[in-house]
C-alpha cells in the first residue's frame, strides 16, 4: 500500500453486525454516504461486498457546481472487520458510467472492531495527495462519519 494520505476514526454505539450492514448494503449507503450538507444521488449506489465486487456512489454536490462520482472494486472483504477497495473519482458522468478499473485511484482501508460497548471504525485513504487536499478530504470524511452517526441514530 502506498503512503497514508489521511485517516478518520470513531466509535459508534452499535454492534459490529449493524455497522457492517451500514457500510456494505447499497440501500443503507444511499441513506448516509455523503457529507452532512450533501446527499447521495438516488439509484447511484452499488455495493457487491466480495473480493472483486464493485462499489459506486454519486454525491450531489450541485451546490458546489458538480456531482462527485466515486467507484472502485473491493480487494479484500473480511466480514465485520475489514473492507479494502480502490477509489476512483470524477466529475464526469460518462466516466462514472464506464467505471474503468484502470482509472487513477487511491486505496481505501476500512477497519472495524467491537470496542468500548460499540464499534470502532477507521477509514484510511492511501495514495499521493497534496497536504492541502488531504486535509480537505479528511474534513469531508469527518462529515461522512457525522452522516453515518445520524443514520445509525435513526435506526
C-alpha positions in Angstrom: 0.0 0.0 0.0 1.3 3.5 -0.8 1.6 6.4 1.6 -1.3 7.2 4.0 -3.0 10.4 2.9 -5.2 10.7 6.0 -7.5 8.7 8.3 -10.6 9.2 10.4 -11.7 7.0 13.2 -14.6 7.0 15.6 -16.5 4.6 17.9 -20.3 4.3 17.2 -22.8 2.9 19.7 -23.9 0.0 17.6 -22.8 -3.6 17.3 -20.5 -4.8 14.6 -23.2 -6.5 12.5 -25.2 -3.3 12.4 -22.0 -1.3 11.4 -21.1 -3.9 8.7 -24.5 -3.6 7.2 -24.3 0.2 7.1 -21.0 0.0 5.2 -21.9 -2.8 2.7 -25.6 -2.6 2.0 -26.4 -0.4 -1.1 -29.7 0.8 0.4 -28.0 1.9 3.6 -25.1 3.6 1.8 -27.6 5.6 -0.2 -29.0 6.9 3.1 -25.8 8.2 4.6 -22.7 8.1 2.3 -22.2 11.8 1.8 -21.2 14.8 3.9 -24.0 16.1 6.1 -24.7 19.1 3.9 -24.9 17.0 0.7 -26.8 13.9 -0.3 -26.4 10.7 -2.4 -27.8 10.7 -5.9 -30.7 8.2 -5.7 -30.1 5.0 -7.6 -26.3 5.6 -7.9 -25.1 3.2 -5.2 -23.7 -0.2 -6.0 -22.2 -2.4 -3.3 -21.1 -6.0 -4.0 -19.1 -6.8 -0.8 -17.0 -9.6 -2.1 -13.4 -9.7 -3.4 -13.6 -8.3 -7.0 -17.1 -6.9 -6.4 -17.9 -3.3 -7.5 -19.0 -0.4 -5.4 -20.0 3.1 -6.6 -21.8 6.2 -5.4 -22.6 9.6 -6.7 -22.8 12.6 -4.3 -24.9 15.5 -5.3 -22.6 18.5 -4.8 -24.6 20.7 -7.2 -24.3 23.5 -4.6 -20.6 23.4 -5.5 -21.4 23.1 -9.2 -20.9 19.4 -9.8 -21.8 15.8 -9.0 -19.0 13.9 -7.3 -18.7 10.4 -8.7 -16.8 7.6 -6.8 -16.3 4.0 -7.8 -13.9 1.0 -7.4 -13.6 -2.7 -6.6 -13.3 -4.5 -3.3 -9.9 -6.1 -3.0 -10.4 -7.6 0.5 -13.6 -8.3 2.4 -13.4 -9.7 6.0 -17.0 -9.6 7.4 -17.5 -7.4 10.4 -13.7 -6.5 10.4 -12.3 -5.0 7.1 -13.0 -3.7 3.7 -10.3 -2.7 1.3 -11.2 -1.2 -2.1 -10.0 1.1 -4.8 -11.4 4.6 -5.1 -11.6 6.4 -8.4 -13.1 9.9 -8.6 -14.5 12.1 -11.4 -17.0 14.9 -12.0 -17.7 13.4 -15.4 -20.9 11.3 -15.6 -19.6 9.3 -18.6 -16.5 8.2 -16.6 -18.8 7.2 -13.8 -21.0 5.1 -16.1 -17.9 3.4 -17.6 -16.3 2.8 -14.2 -13.0 2.0 -15.7 -11.0 -0.3 -13.4 -7.8 1.2 -14.8 -8.7 4.8 -13.9 -6.4 6.6 -11.5 -7.3 5.6 -8.0 -6.4 5.6 -4.3 -6.7 2.7 -1.9 -9.2 2.7 1.0 -9.0 0.6 4.1 -12.0 0.5 6.4 -11.3 -1.3 9.7 -13.8 -2.1 12.4 -13.9 -3.9 15.7 -16.0 -4.1 18.8 -14.7 -1.6 21.3 -16.0 0.5 24.2 -19.5 -1.0 24.0 -19.9 -0.2 20.3 -18.0 -0.5 17.1 -14.8 1.4 16.3 -14.3 2.3 12.6 -11.2 3.7 10.9 -11.4 5.0 7.3 -7.9 5.4 5.8 -7.1 6.7 2.3 -3.7 5.8 0.8 -2.1 7.4 -2.2 -0.3 10.5 -3.3 -2.3 13.6 -2.4 -1.1 17.2 -1.7 -1.3 18.1 2.0 -4.0 20.7 1.5 -6.1 18.3 -0.5 -5.6 15.6 2.2 -6.7 18.0 4.9 -9.9 18.8 2.9 -10.6 15.1 2.2 -10.1 14.3 5.9 -12.6 17.1 6.9 -15.0 15.7 4.3 -14.7 12.2 5.7 -15.3 13.5 9.2 -18.6 14.9 7.8 -19.4 11.5 6.3 -18.9 10.0 9.7 -21.3 12.6 11.1 -23.9 11.4 8.5 -23.2 7.8 9.5 -23.9 8.7 13.2 -27.2 10.4 12.2 -28.2 7.4 10.1 -27.4 4.9 12.8 -29.3 7.1 15.3 -32.4 6.8 13.2 -32.4 3.1 13.0 
